[in-house]
Amino acid sequence: MKRDHEDSCGGGGVKGECSSMSNGKAKMWEEEQQQGGMDELLAALGYKVRASDMADVAQKLEQLEMVMGSAPEEGISHLASDTVHYDPTDLYSWVQSMLTELNPSPDNNNNNNNIILDPSSLLIPDPLLNNTTTTTPSRVFNDDSEYDLRAIPGIAAYPPQDTTNNIDEIETGNKRFKPSPVESPDSTVSEPTRPVVLNDSQETGVRLVHTLMACAEAVQQENPKLADALVKHVGILAASQAGAMRKVASYFAQALAHRIYGIFPEETLDSSVSDVLHMHFYESSPYLKFAHFTANQAILEAFATAGRVHVIDFGLKQGMQWPALMQALALRPGGPPSFRLTGIGPPQPNNTDALQQVGLKLAQLAQTIGVQFEFRGFVCNSLADLDPNMLKIRPGEDVAVNSVFELHRMLARPGSVDKVLDTVKKIKPKIVTIVEQEANHNGPVFLDRFTEALHYYSSLFDSLEGTSSSTGSGSPSQDLLMSELYLGRQICNVVACEGVDRVERHETLAQWRGRMGSAGFEPVHLGSNAFKQASMLLALFAGGDGYGVEENNGCLMLGWHTRPLITTSAWKLPSGES
């Protein structure tokens, strides 16, 4: 029994030495704490970190984790075999040296030749899947990025700063850090702005947007190795987000991946599929309803005294715009005019006459409400192929030309828009109604186009998410999922495609004003009646929360919060030419 007791410290002769070493080490630890202010918990584990350096070390450890996560395997394999030249017990210096070794300056890494990019290694999370949000501890985040995130909607990308509560301590895990006070020589000067406190999900949202922007910049600079690493990291960051932020980031990451790896999607898989997605977008949001309503109101006012009317629709699709116009014509005092509709659409891959099917449904409605109706479907590959003689304008009929989200597609081929507008002038319409996205996605610089698209589609996705949550449904509806796919295909075209394949070339109202003015058209003021009724329409749609109608020099804009998203404008020829 005595021997067992002595062996508990390694033998009787060592017992005193063991006790002496323990006392000596405790004394040395106590002296280090007094001299260097070392953190006692890490010191007990053998790491020397001054308490004042704790926040910096934590930040550098996080940076090291990001670098190692995105670095290629061959770039870090030497760490397992190379001699350690730095003392890992000095955690501050060791982490800094690791960062320097793994992330050298650009001057030392200019050889990008013979890079093999494997598209199968890119894993982007499914944007249509739900994910749960977990509550995580808060941390301090100072956004010193060069990118302006204020235009990105939602708190995930740019959380609001809380100015009501002073932050004296930030708790992370079991440690508390107190920000260093900033002394001012003048006691009357107000306290400087404190850092924004974000939880991990919010901070990751900011990093996600920064990474997307950095990836787009790498694409513009033709740095495929960096772009490859960043687009993979976007997928990891997006997986931690919920709702609109995750979905829009996933679609932009997929579009960037298409561009990086040279896998360009087909512009149109099937025009019938596009029409179905368009219909779901109509059902899930007020944007197309607003477009149809405001354009119809302008057409009605132009046709106020006409006995025979002819509407030429540059994109008939499912014909959802025209039942409301027909019903309004049926209620006109003195009886409805005869209504002739020419619906234009692309050829169908299965050679079905989809336009004629839409026309038959509209004819049935016209018969029910007592409107004399005539329909003609016209198939063409491009609006630029139209000729005035093809449209068969009859003497004595008032003509309206309607274009909803169609003209911007003509900008892919130089001169096509001018040719279309010249054709419109020759048929001498009473009014031309144009609805377009209020965005500039047709600039020559890719990074500018990417930034504008990220802001624009973030607002669109945020509005879809807001409308969906206001309905109180637990799971996303089919309309919402298909609407997101509808917008996702646009994102892919804006980001991944170039040349004639990039057809989503949206331009702003100011740019369309210039084009229409140069073509010889004059603006038609959309009156206050249209503004009031459009506002009432929004109130019926999910309470109208977040949406707003704005009048802009006779044109009407529909936006989400402070961002205009679509614009309706009306035009006519000068009185001497019509």
Disulfide bonds with the S-S distance in Angstrom:
none
